[in-house]
Amino acid sequence: MRYTGCSALDLAYVAAGRFDGFFHNDINIWDVAAGSLMVREAGGIVNDLNKFNNNAINIRASSDGINDKMLRELENF
C-alpha cells in the first residue's frame, strides 16, 4: 500500500495503471474531482461522490478487475 501525499496524483496513478486502487476518508471534493474524472475516463470505477458532504468524502477508486474485492476489504475503513 502506498500514498504519495497527493490525492490527485494517486488517482492519476490509478488512471494510468500504476496503482490498482485508491481510498481515502474525509477528504475534500477539490482534492479528488479531477482525479476521479481521470479514473472514470480511463475505464476505472469511482464510488458515487454525490452522496457525501463536499468536505467529508470517502473515496474508493480502482480498476474494474479489483473493485469488488477492494470494497469488501475496506468495509471497516
SVG drawing of the C-alpha trace seen along z (x, -y; Angstrom):
<svg xmlns="http://www.w3.org/2000/svg" viewBox="-26 -22 31 32">
<polyline fill="none" stroke="black" stroke-width="0.4" points="0.0,0.0 1.4,-3.4 0.3,-7.0 2.2,-9.8 0.6,-12.5 -1.3,-14.0 -4.7,-12.5 -4.8,-13.9 -1.5,-12.2 -2.6,-8.9 -5.8,-9.0 -3.8,-9.8 -1.7,-6.8 -4.8,-4.6 -6.0,-6.0 -2.6,-5.3 -2.5,-1.7 0.5,-2.4 -1.7,-1.8 -4.5,0.8 -6.7,-1.3 -7.0,-4.3 -9.0,-5.0 -9.2,-8.0 -11.7,-9.0 -12.9,-12.6 -11.3,-14.3 -12.5,-17.4 -14.1,-17.5 -11.4,-19.7 -8.8,-17.1 -10.4,-14.4 -12.6,-16.0 -10.0,-16.0 -8.5,-12.6 -11.9,-10.9 -12.6,-12.1 -9.3,-10.7 -10.1,-7.3 -13.6,-7.2 -12.3,-8.3 -9.6,-5.5 -12.3,-2.9 -11.9,-2.6 -14.6,-2.8 -15.1,-5.6 -17.8,-5.5 -20.7,-8.0 -19.2,-11.2 -22.6,-13.0 -23.8,-11.1 -21.3,-12.7 -20.8,-16.2 -18.2,-18.1 -15.9,-18.4 -16.1,-14.8 -15.9,-12.4 -14.9,-8.7 -13.5,-7.9 -12.9,-4.5 -11.3,-4.2 -9.9,-1.2 -9.7,0.7 -12.7,2.7 -10.9,6.0 -10.3,5.4 -13.2,3.1 -15.5,5.7 -12.6,7.2 -11.3,3.8 -14.7,2.7 -15.1,5.9 -11.7,5.4 -12.4,1.8 -15.8,2.3 -14.4,1.5 -12.5,-1.6"/>
</svg>
